[in-house]
Structure formats: structure tokens, C-alpha cells
């Protein structure tokens, strides 16, 4: 995909939006609003995000202590360093790097993209590594931020376009 082609990115983002369910759009909007105003999640909200990202992880999300979800997400979203933000979230059941990226994206949509194997494919990075590291995650979000800045589109629009492109073109 030509990641510097603004019109192409808009076209694929619009395709994504047309195919996204009303429920998914509502969950994303609701949780972005909650995290903008409150800066932590409760267990029910964590489960909603799990459902939005990958329904198969919901059973793991349900295994968290409700107080720990609040405490960990409160810490994460108030942390000053990016490493502390994402690493703390990994302590929750059901939260791996992709899920943690969703939480950070919902809390800071102008800073963080959603980590997804489809986007990795669309940007030419191939398959995800066997295990993610902070260095990989940082390289990824900086790269997506650069694309966003270069084409003059917000991170979520770029995210959706790259995801949709993979959905339509990846074997």
C-alpha cells in the first residue's frame, strides 16, 4: 500500500467505517469519552474493550480483580513514560500488547495507534514477532505517527485504512 497516498488512505478508512458495526462504533466512542474524562477503566469497561478488540480474550478479562483493573489502568493512564503506560497494562489478565494498545489509543487517540497484525502487514512489516517488546511497540507507534503527520490525517483514520487494506488484500 502507498502509505503516503492521502486519498487512498481516506478511501480505505471510509470502507472500514462502512463495514464497522454500529455496536463497535458506539463502544469506541463511549470508551474514548470515559477515558478522556475519567482516566481509568472498571472491569466492565475492560471487558467491553476486549469484546471490541478480540472477543476470544473476554473470558480472560473477566478473571481480573475489579479493584486491580481500576488501580492498574489509573496508574497506566497517569504515567509519564510510554514504557510505564503500556507495561503496566500487561499485568492484567487478557491484556497483551494489542489489547494494551487499544486502551492507550482510546485514552490518547492522538498519540497511539492500535497494534494489529493487519496493519503490520499493510506497512510492510510482515508477521508480528513471536513476542512483542517495548522497543518494537515504540518503533511501531512512532512510524504510524509519522505516516499520520506526513499525510495530514489523524492516527485512527490511518489505522482504519491500513487495517481495511489488509482485510481486502492479505492472503
URPENOR-V961366 format. One record per pair of residues at least 4 apart in sequence whose ideal C-beta (glycine too) atoms are under 8 Angstrom apart, sorted by the first residue. I is the first residue (numbers start at 0). J is the second residue. D is the distance in whole Angstrom. If there is no record, write none. Layout:
i:I j:J d:D
i:I j:J d:D
This chain:
i:0 j:4 d:8
i:0 j:7 d:7
i:0 j:11 d:8
i:0 j:121 d:5
i:0 j:122 d:8
i:0 j:161 d:7
i:0 j:164 d:5
i:0 j:168 d:8
i:1 j:7 d:6
i:2 j:8 d:7
i:2 j:121 d:8
i:2 j:122 d:6
i:2 j:146 d:5
i:2 j:150 d:8
i:2 j:157 d:8
i:2 j:161 d:7
i:3 j:146 d:8
i:3 j:149 d:6
i:3 j:150 d:6
i:4 j:8 d:6
i:4 j:150 d:8
i:5 j:9 d:6
i:5 j:150 d:4
i:5 j:151 d:6
i:5 j:152 d:6
i:6 j:10 d:6
i:7 j:11 d:7
i:7 j:160 d:8
i:8 j:12 d:6
i:8 j:150 d:6
i:8 j:152 d:6
i:8 j:156 d:7
i:8 j:157 d:6
i:8 j:160 d:4
i:8 j:161 d:8
i:9 j:13 d:6
i:9 j:152 d:7
i:9 j:156 d:7
i:9 j:160 d:7
i:10 j:14 d:7
i:10 j:160 d:8
i:11 j:15 d:7
i:11 j:159 d:7
i:11 j:160 d:4
i:11 j:161 d:7
i:11 j:163 d:4
i:11 j:164 d:5
i:11 j:167 d:8
i:12 j:16 d:6
i:12 j:152 d:8
i:12 j:156 d:5
i:12 j:157 d:8
i:12 j:159 d:4
i:12 j:160 d:4
i:12 j:163 d:7
i:13 j:17 d:6
i:14 j:18 d:7
i:14 j:163 d:5
i:14 j:167 d:8
i:15 j:19 d:6
i:15 j:159 d:4
i:15 j:160 d:7
i:15 j:162 d:6
i:15 j:163 d:4
i:16 j:24 d:8
i:16 j:159 d:7
i:18 j:163 d:8
i:19 j:23 d:5
i:19 j:24 d:6
i:20 j:24 d:7
i:21 j:25 d:6
i:22 j:26 d:6
i:23 j:27 d:6
i:23 j:51 d:6
i:24 j:28 d:6
i:25 j:29 d:6
i:26 j:30 d:6
i:26 j:47 d:5
i:26 j:48 d:8
i:26 j:50 d:7
i:26 j:51 d:5
i:27 j:31 d:6
i:27 j:51 d:7
i:27 j:105 d:7
i:28 j:32 d:6
i:29 j:33 d:6
i:29 j:47 d:8
i:30 j:34 d:6
i:30 j:40 d:8
i:30 j:44 d:6
i:30 j:47 d:6
i:30 j:48 d:6
i:30 j:51 d:8
i:30 j:105 d:5
i:31 j:35 d:6
i:31 j:105 d:5
i:31 j:106 d:8
i:31 j:108 d:6
i:32 j:36 d:6
i:33 j:37 d:6
i:33 j:40 d:8
i:33 j:44 d:6
i:34 j:38 d:6
i:34 j:39 d:8
i:34 j:40 d:7
i:34 j:76 d:7
i:34 j:102 d:8
i:34 j:105 d:5
i:34 j:106 d:4
i:35 j:106 d:7
i:38 j:73 d:7
i:38 j:76 d:4
i:38 j:77 d:6
i:38 j:106 d:7
i:39 j:69 d:5
i:39 j:72 d:4
i:39 j:73 d:4
i:39 j:76 d:6
i:40 j:44 d:4
i:40 j:45 d:5
i:40 j:48 d:7
i:40 j:68 d:6
i:40 j:69 d:7
i:40 j:72 d:4
i:40 j:102 d:7
i:41 j:45 d:7
i:41 j:65 d:7
i:41 j:68 d:6
i:41 j:69 d:6
i:42 j:46 d:6
i:42 j:60 d:8
i:42 j:61 d:8
i:42 j:63 d:6
i:42 j:65 d:4
i:42 j:68 d:5
i:43 j:47 d:7
i:44 j:48 d:7
i:45 j:49 d:6
i:45 j:60 d:5
i:45 j:63 d:7
i:45 j:68 d:5
i:45 j:72 d:7
i:45 j:91 d:7
i:45 j:93 d:8
i:45 j:94 d:8
i:45 j:102 d:8
i:46 j:50 d:6
i:46 j:57 d:6
i:46 j:60 d:5
i:46 j:61 d:6
i:47 j:51 d:6
i:48 j:52 d:6
i:48 j:60 d:8
i:48 j:98 d:7
i:48 j:101 d:6
i:48 j:102 d:6
i:48 j:105 d:7
i:49 j:53 d:7
i:49 j:54 d:7
i:49 j:56 d:5
i:49 j:57 d:5
i:49 j:59 d:8
i:49 j:60 d:4
i:49 j:93 d:6
i:49 j:98 d:7
i:50 j:54 d:5
i:50 j:57 d:6
i:51 j:101 d:7
i:52 j:56 d:7
i:52 j:97 d:7
i:52 j:98 d:5
i:52 j:101 d:5
i:52 j:113 d:8
i:53 j:97 d:7
i:53 j:98 d:7
i:56 j:60 d:6
i:56 j:93 d:4
i:56 j:95 d:8
i:56 j:98 d:6
i:57 j:61 d:6
i:57 j:93 d:7
i:58 j:62 d:7
i:58 j:93 d:8
i:59 j:92 d:5
i:59 j:93 d:3
i:60 j:91 d:8
i:60 j:92 d:6
i:60 j:93 d:4
i:60 j:94 d:7
i:61 j:93 d:8
i:62 j:92 d:4
i:62 j:93 d:7
i:63 j:67 d:6
i:63 j:68 d:5
i:63 j:91 d:5
i:63 j:92 d:5
i:63 j:93 d:7
i:64 j:68 d:7
i:65 j:69 d:7
i:66 j:70 d:6
i:67 j:71 d:6
i:67 j:91 d:7
i:68 j:72 d:6
i:68 j:91 d:6
i:69 j:73 d:6
i:70 j:74 d:6
i:71 j:75 d:6
i:71 j:87 d:6
i:71 j:88 d:7
i:71 j:90 d:6
i:71 j:91 d:6
i:72 j:76 d:6
i:72 j:88 d:7
i:72 j:91 d:8
i:72 j:102 d:7
i:73 j:77 d:6
i:74 j:78 d:6
i:74 j:83 d:8
i:74 j:87 d:5
i:75 j:83 d:7
i:75 j:84 d:5
i:75 j:85 d:8
i:75 j:87 d:4
i:75 j:88 d:5
i:75 j:102 d:7
i:75 j:103 d:8
i:76 j:84 d:7
i:76 j:106 d:5
i:78 j:83 d:4
i:78 j:84 d:5
i:78 j:87 d:7
i:79 j:83 d:7
i:80 j:84 d:7
i:81 j:85 d:6
i:81 j:133 d:8
i:81 j:137 d:7
i:81 j:140 d:8
i:82 j:86 d:6
i:82 j:133 d:5
i:82 j:137 d:8
i:83 j:87 d:6
i:84 j:88 d:7
i:84 j:103 d:6
i:85 j:89 d:7
i:85 j:96 d:7
i:85 j:99 d:5
i:85 j:100 d:7
i:85 j:103 d:6
i:85 j:133 d:7
i:85 j:136 d:6
i:86 j:90 d:8
i:86 j:133 d:7
i:88 j:94 d:5
i:88 j:98 d:8
i:88 j:99 d:4
i:88 j:102 d:6
i:88 j:103 d:8
i:89 j:94 d:6
i:89 j:95 d:7
i:89 j:96 d:7
i:89 j:99 d:6
i:90 j:94 d:8
i:93 j:98 d:7
i:94 j:98 d:5
i:94 j:99 d:5
i:94 j:102 d:7
i:95 j:99 d:7
i:95 j:131 d:8
i:96 j:100 d:6
i:96 j:114 d:6
i:96 j:131 d:4
i:96 j:136 d:6
i:97 j:101 d:7
i:97 j:113 d:7
i:97 j:114 d:5
i:97 j:115 d:6
i:98 j:102 d:7
i:99 j:103 d:6
i:100 j:104 d:6
i:100 j:111 d:6
i:100 j:112 d:7
i:100 j:113 d:5
i:100 j:114 d:4
i:100 j:136 d:7
i:100 j:140 d:8
i:101 j:105 d:6
i:101 j:113 d:5
i:102 j:106 d:6
i:103 j:107 d:6
i:103 j:110 d:8
i:103 j:111 d:4
i:104 j:108 d:6
i:104 j:111 d:5
i:104 j:112 d:6
i:104 j:113 d:5
i:104 j:154 d:8
i:104 j:155 d:7
i:104 j:158 d:8
i:107 j:111 d:5
i:108 j:153 d:7
i:108 j:154 d:7
i:108 j:155 d:6
i:109 j:153 d:7
i:109 j:154 d:7
i:110 j:140 d:7
i:110 j:144 d:7
i:110 j:154 d:7
i:111 j:140 d:6
i:111 j:154 d:7
i:112 j:118 d:7
i:112 j:139 d:7
i:112 j:140 d:6
i:112 j:143 d:4
i:112 j:144 d:8
i:112 j:154 d:5
i:112 j:155 d:8
i:112 j:157 d:7
i:112 j:158 d:5
i:113 j:118 d:7
i:113 j:158 d:5
i:113 j:162 d:8
i:114 j:118 d:7
i:114 j:119 d:8
i:114 j:131 d:8
i:114 j:136 d:7
i:114 j:139 d:6
i:115 j:119 d:7
i:115 j:158 d:8
i:115 j:162 d:6
i:116 j:120 d:6
i:116 j:126 d:7
i:116 j:127 d:5
i:116 j:165 d:8
i:117 j:121 d:6
i:117 j:161 d:7
i:117 j:162 d:5
i:117 j:165 d:4
i:117 j:166 d:6
i:117 j:169 d:7
i:118 j:122 d:6
i:118 j:143 d:8
i:118 j:158 d:6
i:118 j:161 d:4
i:118 j:162 d:6
i:118 j:165 d:7
i:119 j:124 d:4
i:119 j:125 d:7
i:119 j:126 d:7
i:119 j:127 d:6
i:119 j:139 d:8
i:120 j:124 d:7
i:120 j:125 d:7
i:120 j:126 d:8
i:120 j:165 d:5
i:120 j:169 d:5
i:121 j:161 d:4
i:121 j:162 d:7
i:121 j:164 d:5
i:121 j:165 d:5
i:121 j:169 d:8
i:122 j:142 d:7
i:122 j:143 d:8
i:122 j:146 d:8
i:122 j:161 d:6
i:124 j:139 d:8
i:127 j:131 d:7
i:128 j:132 d:8
i:128 j:135 d:6
i:131 j:135 d:5
i:131 j:136 d:6
i:132 j:136 d:7
i:133 j:137 d:6
i:134 j:138 d:6
i:135 j:139 d:6
i:136 j:140 d:6
i:137 j:141 d:6
i:138 j:142 d:6
i:139 j:143 d:6
i:140 j:144 d:6
i:141 j:145 d:6
i:142 j:146 d:7
i:143 j:147 d:6
i:143 j:154 d:6
i:143 j:157 d:6
i:143 j:158 d:7
i:144 j:148 d:6
i:144 j:154 d:7
i:145 j:149 d:6
i:146 j:150 d:6
i:146 j:157 d:5
i:147 j:152 d:6
i:147 j:153 d:6
i:147 j:154 d:5
i:147 j:156 d:8
i:147 j:157 d:5
i:150 j:157 d:7
i:152 j:156 d:4
i:152 j:157 d:5
i:153 j:157 d:7
i:154 j:158 d:6
i:155 j:159 d:6
i:156 j:160 d:6
i:157 j:161 d:6
i:158 j:162 d:6
i:159 j:163 d:6
i:160 j:164 d:6
i:161 j:165 d:7
i:162 j:166 d:6
i:163 j:167 d:6
i:164 j:168 d:6
i:165 j:169 d:4
